[in-house]
Amino acid sequence: MNISARDGHAALPARVIHVVQGEFAVSKDADVVMSTVLGSCVAACLFDPLRGIGGINHFLLPNARGDHSDIRFAAAAMEQLLNALLKKGALKSDIRAKLFGGAKMIKTLPDIGRNNGLAAFEFLRNEEIPCLAESLGGTRARRLRFFPNTGRAQIKFLGDDVPDPVVHAALPEPRAGEAELF
């Protein structure tokens, strides 16, 4: 069941799961879309396209100092999301990733967003999970919609009408594939 389209936008699935900072969600329901808003935080979308299972996390910081199970930090957030996908029936060799967020929101503070992106890439590299698309960096927040059943992702830059140029220079080479703008 879809929600009716308004203002020329495509209809969304009937159930929207909002993922906030320090949370993750996993589903294989075709009627689910996951949504979050990101500034310097990063969301990793992991999915198994062959089994129609996917999920996202939303982490705040790259490195944990003490509690390595705290999903506000990259390694724990990535590990818990991956484990939840495997428990739902995903096969690790078929899992793919898309990464979003990591903006530098305040010019005078350290670039936490860049470090969050690098931490996510490091996890994916260590786990041998290919990253198919990314929208990382810049200076503007993004709204993300992720369709876990298919791996489809949509982003919308928040603020001015002209999208922020996405900065990849300090991150690993961009991967093939895109996320559609909405």
Wavefront OBJ file of the C-alpha trace (Angstrom):
o trace
v 0.000 0.000 0.000
v 1.422 3.388 -1.008
v 0.732 6.854 0.302
v -0.738 8.983 -2.498
v 1.623 11.250 -4.411
v 1.368 14.985 -3.869
v 3.000 17.924 -5.624
v 4.280 15.665 -8.399
v 6.416 13.544 -6.041
v 6.335 9.769 -6.260
v 4.325 7.897 -3.672
v 6.220 6.538 -0.681
v 5.686 3.150 0.920
v 3.028 2.973 3.627
v 5.450 2.732 6.553
v 8.234 5.243 7.214
v 10.838 4.382 9.840
v 12.692 7.455 11.140
v 16.211 6.651 12.313
v 17.732 9.211 14.682
v 21.257 9.657 16.012
v 22.614 6.541 17.676
v 20.020 4.183 16.162
v 19.739 1.685 13.348
v 16.885 -0.170 11.631
v 16.659 -3.265 9.430
v 13.773 -4.549 7.318
v 12.917 -6.765 4.379
v 9.425 -5.309 4.022
v 8.728 -3.878 0.539
v 6.324 -1.343 2.106
v 9.013 0.341 4.232
v 11.152 3.403 3.638
v 13.763 4.511 6.177
v 14.477 8.187 6.682
v 17.009 10.314 8.531
v 18.521 13.795 8.468
v 22.309 14.107 8.492
v 24.760 16.909 9.135
v 28.228 15.784 10.222
v 26.768 12.392 11.156
v 27.028 9.538 8.668
v 24.414 6.971 7.721
v 25.492 3.708 6.177
v 22.882 1.908 4.107
v 23.726 -1.796 3.958
v 21.621 -4.160 1.880
v 21.521 -7.598 0.314
v 19.822 -7.031 -3.057
v 19.375 -10.758 -3.721
v 17.348 -11.341 -0.541
v 15.668 -7.928 -0.330
v 17.009 -7.112 3.156
v 18.482 -3.760 4.123
v 19.018 -1.274 6.886
v 20.594 2.002 7.905
v 22.443 3.368 10.897
v 23.060 6.952 12.004
v 26.280 7.511 13.914
v 27.680 10.700 15.408
v 31.390 10.190 15.963
v 34.193 8.205 14.346
v 35.963 6.643 17.338
v 34.864 5.367 20.736
v 37.206 6.046 23.627
v 35.742 3.654 26.153
v 32.564 1.701 25.399
v 33.083 0.039 22.010
v 29.450 -1.147 21.927
v 28.026 2.408 21.863
v 26.346 2.800 18.464
v 26.833 6.545 18.496
v 30.325 5.630 17.233
v 31.215 4.331 13.767
v 32.659 0.875 14.482
v 29.848 -0.204 16.823
v 27.131 1.258 14.590
v 28.509 -0.494 11.519
v 29.042 -3.814 13.331
v 25.563 -3.866 14.861
v 23.901 -3.032 11.549
v 25.850 -5.752 9.749
v 25.002 -8.326 12.445
v 21.296 -7.395 12.322
v 21.267 -7.930 8.547
v 22.919 -11.332 8.920
v 20.366 -12.343 11.584
v 17.529 -11.417 9.170
v 19.019 -13.737 6.541
v 21.372 -11.551 4.497
v 24.471 -13.244 3.116
v 27.654 -11.287 3.864
v 29.152 -11.892 0.434
v 26.090 -10.249 -1.163
v 25.882 -7.175 1.093
v 26.458 -3.802 -0.553
v 26.770 -0.309 0.951
v 25.906 3.319 0.292
v 27.204 6.146 2.529
v 25.692 9.575 3.209
v 26.317 12.667 5.345
v 29.637 13.736 6.796
v 29.242 17.477 6.176
v 31.404 20.094 7.853
v 28.586 21.998 9.509
v 30.635 24.516 11.525
v 33.734 25.993 9.888
v 35.588 26.703 13.141
v 35.311 23.155 14.563
v 37.285 20.039 13.607
v 35.961 18.166 10.556
v 34.072 15.403 12.375
v 32.047 14.676 9.235
v 35.157 13.810 7.216
v 36.402 11.555 10.006
v 32.998 9.842 10.201
v 33.155 9.120 6.465
v 36.684 7.748 6.730
v 35.666 5.498 9.651
v 32.766 4.087 7.616
v 35.033 3.414 4.628
v 37.580 1.708 6.882
v 34.907 -0.629 8.261
v 33.653 -1.477 4.762
v 37.198 -2.130 3.543
v 37.975 -4.387 6.532
v 34.734 -6.341 6.028
v 35.188 -6.442 2.222
v 31.798 -4.826 1.604
v 31.679 -2.853 -1.666
v 30.397 0.731 -1.541
v 28.185 1.376 -4.565
v 27.344 5.046 -3.939
v 28.160 7.919 -1.637
v 27.267 11.510 -0.928
v 29.749 12.679 1.694
v 31.225 16.027 2.648
v 30.234 19.530 1.720
v 28.748 21.995 4.183
v 25.026 21.288 4.064
v 22.725 18.836 5.779
v 20.943 16.119 3.813
v 17.662 14.294 4.168
v 18.044 10.621 3.254
v 15.397 8.136 2.217
v 16.412 4.495 1.906
v 14.301 1.654 0.550
v 15.747 -1.407 2.323
v 14.035 -3.972 0.129
v 15.760 -2.702 -3.045
v 18.746 -0.648 -1.835
v 17.406 2.475 -3.553
v 18.505 5.726 -1.884
v 17.376 9.321 -2.311
v 18.985 12.451 -0.893
v 17.828 16.027 -0.632
v 20.170 18.828 0.363
v 18.620 21.096 2.963
v 18.836 24.864 2.821
v 19.486 26.763 -0.403
v 18.031 25.545 -3.716
v 21.447 24.904 -5.265
v 23.019 21.630 -4.047
v 26.284 21.814 -2.162
v 29.186 20.448 -4.176
v 29.970 17.109 -2.607
v 33.585 16.895 -1.464
v 35.384 13.604 -2.005
v 38.984 14.850 -2.088
v 39.965 13.661 1.404
v 38.015 10.403 1.163
v 38.766 7.266 -0.840
v 37.974 7.369 -4.550
v 34.218 7.740 -5.230
v 32.509 4.487 -6.153
v 30.405 3.860 -9.228
v 26.703 4.504 -8.809
v 24.655 7.390 -7.579
v 21.939 8.291 -5.160
v 19.046 10.111 -6.742
v 18.077 13.599 -5.631
v 14.487 14.238 -4.552
l 1 2 3 4 5 6 7 8 9 10 11 12 13 14 15 16 17 18 19 20 21 22 23 24 25 26 27 28 29 30 31 32 33 34 35 36 37 38 39 40 41 42 43 44 45 46 47 48 49 50 51 52 53 54 55 56 57 58 59 60 61 62 63 64 65 66 67 68 69 70 71 72 73 74 75 76 77 78 79 80 81 82 83 84 85 86 87 88 89 90 91 92 93 94 95 96 97 98 99 100 101 102 103 104 105 106 107 108 109 110 111 112 113 114 115 116 117 118 119 120 121 122 123 124 125 126 127 128 129 130 131 132 133 134 135 136 137 138 139 140 141 142 143 144 145 146 147 148 149 150 151 152 153 154 155 156 157 158 159 160 161 162 163 164 165 166 167 168 169 170 171 172 173 174 175 176 177 178 179 180 181 182
